[in-house]
């Protein structure tokens, strides 16, 4: 199917079709110089399949993991583009997960003040979340996504067939982001996942529903608030504490796993019970031994800070959300108490 992201002059299509990786040229303008950015954890056949459809292609492979979202690898990509004589009419294609999409998209936004960027996500997390919406970034000084830009892709191509090679742990990480969106915005979708996800397993039809339903939620939010001054903050449910956990874990936990842990203190009672149960069914840990003080120390660098005040999202009832704000000191104290409750 095709979903249209309506953003005026920056509008673009999100095409979802099994087998579409092999026919990418039907959707993307590849008759020019194309830089394909992928990582070492993605089967090389995926980038090669796209390259074979280009008139002129160069593949750059970065190491798998958050460490590649750095000034070093950003510089390497830009250096390759200069060496290959890329112009403003050429394009960058990301073939990989959220790390690759963030890095390649940021490079595309910078080179000659912006070249076309196509995103072909190969993980569930990137399919349902990071591949659309235009957030691109790198990490710096241990702070996640603190250097970046809003830069919308020209097209997003999703081929669910590539998920057949995705490790179970990565699939669970993607489900965490979909659970996040359902918890805040669609109680019926949350209920379908409760029925369809069993012990970390999900059938193809249910998986397609997860992808499409998640995209429709994010599309609606981004169209209303592209640059996160209002409603788009709802997509940060679980991320405020989750990013701190991720930074403090130093690679031991994946992004989706940290978001899962970060959601639990932001709800209580029956909501927390249902959320915890669904996360566990999706193969995600709801308890993990972290240094909560160290995790909270990273909150002072959070992009959601407004001076000394932090904005965060809570879910009082499945399918709804509330924005709250308080001082950073009050927030860290509150999170320590709530974290203790979830881990008891």
C-alpha positions, 0 to 999 in steps of 0.5 A: 500500500501507499501512505502519503505524508502531507507536508506541503512542499516536503510531502512524500510517499511511504510505499509498503510492499513485500519484495519491493527491495528488488524493484526499488527503481520503480519507486526511487529516482536512481538514474544518477549518482547514488550513495548507499549507506548501510552497516555491517549488521545488514545483509550486504545483499540488500545494499547490493540489490539497490546498487544494481538498479542504479546508473552509478552507485557507491556503497559505504558500510559503517560498523553496526551500532550507535557508535557509528552515529558520530562526527567521524563517520559523518565526515567519512560519508561526506568525504566519499561524496566529494571524492565521487564528485556528487552534485546537488542533483544526486542522492543518498539512500539509507539501507538499514536501521535507525542508526543508518537512517539518522546518519545518512539523512544528516549527511544528505541534509548537509552536503551542498546544503541538501541533496535528495534522501531516500530511506529503505529501513531494514529493521522493524523499529526503523520501519515503524518509527525512525524512517519517517518524520525527518529527524536526523542526527548523530551522537556527541560526547555520550549524548544521544542525538544532540547534533542533528536536523529535521530533514524529510526524505523524498521517499520511504520504501518498506519491504517487510520481507527483509524482516525474515533475517532480523534477529528476534531481539531486534524484532522486539525492539521494533515492537517496543516503538509500536507499543509506545504509539498504541499506548498513547494513541490507539487502544484498539491497536494496543488490544490487537497486539495483546492478542497477536503477540505471543512469546515474542512471536507474531505472524506476517499478517499481524506484523503488516498490521503493526507496521501500517497502524504505527505509520498511520499514528506517526503520520498524523502526529508529524503532519500536525507538528513537524518540528516538535513544538507541540503534539509530536512530543507524544512520540517521546513517551518512554524516551525521556528516561529511556535515552538516559538509560541508553546512554548509561548502558553504553551499548549493552541495551538497544534503543527499543529495550531502553524505551520499553524500560522508560515507559513503565514509570510513566504510567501506573495501576492497570495501565502499567500492568497491561503495558508490562505484560505486553512488553514481556510478551514481545520479548522485552525486559521490564526489569534491568539492573541499571545505575538509575542515578547515572541514567538520570544524569543524562537528562540534563542534556535532553532535547525536551528541556526548556531551561530548567524545566523538562517536558514528559509524557504520561499515559493515564489510560491506554490510548490516551496521553497527558503532557506534563512538565516540572523542574529537572530536580523534581523530575529526577527525584520522581523518576528515582521513586517510580523506577524503584516501584517498577523494579520492586 
